[in-house]
Every structure is written in structure tokens, then in C-alpha cells.
Amino acid sequence: MFKLRCMPAFCWTLFPFTLALADSGIDSAADTVPDFDQIIVTGALAPIQLNQLGSASTVISRDEIERRQARYVTDLLRSVPGFSVSQSGGAGAQTQVRVRGAEANHVLVLIDGVRANDPTSGDEFRWEYLSTGNIERIEIVRGPQSALWGSDAVAAVVHVVTRQNEGEPRLNAYAEGGSLSTGNAGLNGTLGTDSGSVSAGLEYLDTEGYNISRSGNEVDGADLLTASLSGRLHASDSLTISAGLRAVDASSQYDPVDFASGLPADADAVTDTTNYFANLGASLHRDGSRVTHHLRVNYFESDNSNLMDGIEASSNGSDRIGYAYQADIAFAHNRLSLALEHERTRFEQRGAVIFGDPNQNQSIDVTSAIADFQARGSDRLTWLLSARFDDNSDFENAFSGRVSTVYQLTDVATLRANIGTGRSNPTFIERYGYFPGQFAGNPELKPEQSLSYDIGLDYEFLNGALLTQVSLFRQDLRDEINGYVFDPLTFLTTAENVDGKSRRSGVELNAWWSFNDLVGLRASYTYTEADEPAATGGDTRELRRPRHTASLAADMHTSDERMRATLTADLGGERLDIFYPPFPAPAQIVTLDSHWLLGLTLQYRLTSSLDVFVRGSNLLDEDYEEVFGYRTQGRTALVGIRTRFGL
């Protein structure tokens, strides 16, 4: 059952502020309804207008990041339809994001076009290390996207675009501190002229944390340093060159599972991580030509070290380099994009030899050809046709496809539809990983394959002040990989492809209402049914997939825009998890209760370039777990200052 006790608190907190703003007498719509005429770079190979994309999409702007003063991207994703977050503790703890009931490694993350999913963490993205300091916007496209982006783009693509500027030079800085001895500061700036621009950012977060295990009193802290540098040069009227580098250095304390209890227990355990993301590209378009040429090189590197009592116990690392050529061909109102890509990924693991050798070096290569056709059938009809062929060094050749269409039924109603196939290759850990006494990989695994489709309707009310969206989705997954299969020969767990189909389906509801110039309201709700074949026959509900998630938000500011408030309430629905008690007791399915997370950010502008703010999280002090055995953060508050000015 839902915990609804926070809703009266949410409403009564909002009520007096709403009355005060409504009394201003300003009735025109606030800037709350999203701009569907904006261009995004994620839904197709070439940039496309959001209202021409059949897939359900969300864009989180820089303005929204600053309204909420969010420091981690996952704090924002909890409010996105179809998204569910599972965090094993506080800041720096392992964090998984699932979309529409899919696996955590079925969500592909790009950072400025660089493929950022980490082979050292099972091809999942390391969400716990993604801060917001130098992010301009986050583009989210739900549904099957493997035809464009290849493996892992099964349920969604999340594209993080960092800040760049070719206008007036600017500098932004902030600092904050508060609960759990948390300190956070950031600095970013841009220099731009007609011939190019340079952008840089630096952000540091440090927290003493709290005890994430149910017992003991040892706190588990974390620190995170993120630095970025990018530039763009207009070498001539026809040639543009761009480059970017992002580096992450993080350290997180954690509590490993105690085999005597099967639950996390206090220990001197630390993970040190460094990540690097780099890109270099060039675009050539001559006047009068219908063809634009693109060349790009992307690089990703991850290095991780696990320390126990200050001594390295194990380590792993990976790197990925990709090369791509793309030609965009324009004719009439249509555009055809053709691309060739080659990607090489390497993985290494190091550890003590205990009843088996975990030390290894692995690699995989894939060469791909992609075609993406954007067509306008009429003023009311647009559609996309996408196809991808992958020549994979370790698996059979694969073909992925997608058809996406948008039809404007009336001036206020738009119909969207999308169907496509997805593919997720087995991870290095699933195929070759070895953890003494726990897990041995299976090199015979096959890729997971899916067929997904969704249909949606967008409808405007009140002359565009109220926008509603509804999306129905369905995914059938074949050859799903179960990574917890007991092997009676080795007494270890291993990974196997599951016979039959796993099915995910549901509905997403979304609404934006510009109450007036000063108040904007947003609401979303997602119902998800996610089932997989059971070992005993029939189907069983998948773990860590809540059936119900929801979000409510109110953005308010005074008529002179000096004071601003953002109030959010995010529902994490009831979900199942698994508990492994000490041997020989069998695994147990457990239920984690639903919870509401209430947050409030208040900002006041002292001068045209100086703001102060206060941010509170989990204001109801909910006691909840998103992963069994791992306590989550209680009520916290931080106060900070932010400045911005031109140079």
C-alpha cells in the first residue's frame, strides 16, 4: 500500500505560498510547459525537434537543475516517468537506475556523445559519480534505441550534455554545507567568440556520511571530484572542430556483506575510482552542399581499486575507444544519415588467487553500419526509420531496427508511436568474472534480445497552459541473463540465459500546468508490471521494480523573481528484493515498503549576481531501504551561496 501521509504536508506547505502568488493578479502562463520545438541530439543520428520524435522523451534543463539545486543526477531522475532508483546507502554508494522495468544495464548513458556505461560494473553506468555542476541539459529518450546506439540501449538512452557557450564570457560558482558534515563547491566558466569557445568546470563534494548498515555505528563517507574542459573552433565557414575531456576521481566507504548474518556489517572498506571521458570531432559542410560530414573519436577509461583495512584486495579496469564517420544528406524536408563505427573495449581484473584465479584480460570488438531516415510525410505527419548492423567479434552478427512516427491529430492533440528491437551483450563479468567463493562466469552466454513498442497521446488544455501525456509501453525480452544461478559442481553461482520471455508493460502519465506567471505544477505517475520466467514454471515478479512510482512538484517565485521555491514529492513504490542468509539456508524474497521523499529548495536573490539558498531532503525523515539491508539517508539540510557574472 502507498504511504500517503506525506500528501497533506505537501498540500498545506504549498497552499499559503500559492495564495500569495495568485493574489498578484497575473494570469498568463508561466514557463512550466516544456518546449517541444527545441532541438535534441539523442533521438536520431542527426539533431531533431522533440515534437517530431515518436519516443517518449524528457529534457531536464539547466534551469531545472538550479531550481532544485540538485547535486546528483539521480536526484532528478526520481521525478522522470518510468524511472526507478535503487541506492545501496548514501552519497557514493552503488546506485542503479531501471527504466520501464528493464535491467540496470539496459539504460545507455552518453556524456557529450561518449558511451559511458562501465564494463567494470557489469555495463551499468556509475550513477553515484555523476554530479550536476557543469551540466547544461539532460536528454532522455525512453523505449528501444539499439538501432541508433547499439548494445545496452534497450529501455532508454540518457544523454548528458555539458555546458558550452559562444556568447558573452561568464563565470559561475557556488558553495554549500550542512548535514552529515557535507561540503560542496563548484566553479565553471566559458569564454566565447565568433570563432569558437572554451568551457571548463570543477566540482568537489565531501561528506562524512552515516552508517549504511543496520548495526554498528561506523559512518560511511564519500568524496567526489569532477573536472571538465571542452572547446569548439570554427576553423572556417565550413569546418568546425570540437574536443572535450571529463575526469572523475572518487572515493567511497562501504560496508560489505557479513557471511555470518547475510547483511552488511561495519568494516574498513573503501573503493577508489577514476573515470575519464574524452571526445574529438570535426564537422564539414560546404555552402550549397546537401551533405554534412562528421568524424569523431570517443574514449572512456575506468580504474577501480577495492581496499580492506587500507590494503588493496582487488582491482579492475576497462577502456573503450570508438571511431565514427557520419554523413547527413538533406533533400526536400527529409534527411538521411549514414554512419560507420568501430569500437574496441578492453577489461582487466586483478585479485588474490584463492581456489581459482580471478586475474584476466579480455577484449571485444564491434564494427557497425547505421542508417537513419527522418521524413516529413505532410505538415502533420513525421516519421523515423532506423536500422543498424553489428559485426561483433564474440557473438553472431546482429540487426536492430526502429520505426517511430508522430501524427498531429488536431491543433491540441498529437499521437506518437514507436516500435523497435533491442540488444544487450553479456558483460565481461557475466562471461569471465571470478569472485572466490561466490561467482564464476559463463563464457557461453548469448546476448539478450528484445522487441519493444509504445504508443502515446499528447493533449493541450487551457490554451496550452496545461499539457498532458499518456504513454503505453510493452517489452518482450528473450534470453534474459540470470546472474545468480547455483552451480552444483562448483558450489558457486554463475550466469545463464533464461528460457522463455520476460515481459515488461505499463503506463506513464505526465502533466504540466502553468497556474500563472508565478506558479507551475508538474505531476507524473508510472505503473509497471515486470515478470520473468520462474524456475518452477510460470512467471514471477522481477526484483527491485516497483509497480507504482510517482512525482509531484511545484515551482514558485515572486513577481520580482527575487524569491523562488521548489517543492518536490517523489514516490518510490513497494518492491521485492532478495536476501541470502548464511549457508545452507535458501534465498528469501523480501518486500521493501513504499516511501515518499519530500524535498524543498528556497532561493533568494541578494543582488543581480548573488543568490543564497537552503535545500532540504527527505523532510519527512522516512526510514526506508531501496536495497535490502542498506539504510538510506534521513532528513538533511544544506545552506549555500551562488554567484554568476560576465567577464
Secondary structure, 3 states (H helix, E strand, C coil): CCCCCHHHHHHHHHHHHHHHHHCCCCCCCCCCCCCCCCEECCCCCCCEEHHHCCCCEEEEEHHHHHHHCCCEHHHHHCCCCCEEEEECCCCCCCEEEEECCCCHHHEEEEECCEECCEHHHCCECCHHHCECCCEEEEEEEECCCHHHHCCCCCCEEEEEEECCCCCCCEEEEEEEEEHHHEEEEEEEEEEEECCEEEEEEEEEEEEEEECCCCCCCCCEEEEEEEEEEEEEEECCCCEEEEEEEEEEEEEEEECCEECCCCEECCCCEEEEEEEEEEEEEEEECCCCCCEEEEEEEEEEEEEEEEEECCEEEEEEEEEEEEEEEEEEEEECCEEEEEEEEEEEEEEEEEECCCCCCCCEEEEEEEEEEEEEEEEECCCCEEEEEEEEEEEECCCCCEEEEEEEEEEECCCCEEEEEEEEEEEECCCHHHHHCEECCCEECCCCCCCEEEEEEEEEEEEEEHHHCEEEEEEEEEEEEECCEEEEEEECCCCEEEEEECCCEEEEEEEEEEEEEECCCCEEEEEEEEEEEEEEECCCCCEEECCCCCCEEEEEEEEEECCCCCEEEEEEEEEECCEEEEECCCCCCCCEEEEECCEEEEEEEEEEEEECCEEEEEEEECCCCCCCCCCCCCCCCCCEEEEEEEEEEEC
